[in-house]
Amino acid sequence: MIRFEHVTKRYADGTTAVDDLSFEVAEGEVVTLVGPSGCGKTTTMKMVNRLIEPTAGRILLDGEDVAGVDPVALRRRIGYVIQQVGLFPHRTVLDNTATVPALLGWKKKHARERAAELLDLVGLDPGTYGHRYPEQLSGGQRQRVGVARALAADPPVLLMDEPFGAVDPVVRERLQNEFLNLQATVRKTVLLVTHDLEEAVRLGDRIAVYGQGRIEQYDTPAAVLGAPATAYVADFVGRDRGLKRLAVTPITRQDLEERGKSGPGAPAVPLGAPLKDALSALLLHDADHVAVTDPEQDGRELGVLTAAALHRALRRSVGAGAVSSR
């Protein structure tokens, strides 16, 4: 869906923000761009919708060179979510959400119906919130409106620049969960910029780890954590990268031991949940095992995951990541 071909951005003072960048983002994929401040990740994203023009190379959107597309028309085809949201303070939540459909010439009734549908999708009842103004919302609620507005015209591509960086950690985790649930429904092609490795690992189907203006590794979260491609990446993901893999390694049936060991009140997690959730449950309840349930069969217990089995699953995941990245 998005392809970078030898893209470079060099400013007049000689600063090279992005240097010979080539990578692809598949349709329906979430790619997180992660790295320190000033590494070029936001510049990369802004070149897709031509807020910044590249010095050299091409960026293709669904096979079309964006350089040949009118910038205004291009931006109306691409959803854009920023950290500070950028809602119009004098317009209601419903009208803010309907902004792009209105610019595209939709009839007012149709645009508002679409806006109400999207507000509901992001967990804001349009009857309750639609007639409020941005100042009457919490930071998390404003961020949800920003996501709804970006999706209102049903764009194939969504660009997100530190979308959850301006809220507290509890709200941030909640918004991340809602984003993952939303993406499972709408399946947009997403470029998401973040400086937070844990967020990149949690949200991305693939991660681009940036050095200075270059991508040092582009792979799945499991591969980046399990087999860093360079010393720079190893240092960036940290010595605790094995623990970080807990968030991207799902519980499988092969990890379970026979049923019957858990009792009333024992901690439980669904099959497919990350090992991190199981470890959290074990520590919270001071238990030596956690029940694993089937979310597709009304929570029927399938077996138990012991602390030893959790460790084996993590070791197996690390080994698989190292092999898959070669």
PyMOL commands that set and color helices and strands:
alter all, ss='L'
color gray80, all
select helices_A, chain A and resi 41-48+66-68+71-76+93-97+99-103+108-121+126-129+134-136+139-151+169-186+197-203+221-226+231-237+241-247+253-255+275-285+295-297+307-324
alter helices_A, ss='H'
color red, helices_A
select strands_A, chain A and resi 2-10+16-25+30-34+56-61+64-65+78-82+157-161+189-194+206-210+215-219+268-270+289-294+300-306
alter strands_A, ss='S'
color yellow, strands_A
deselect
rebuild
show_as cartoon
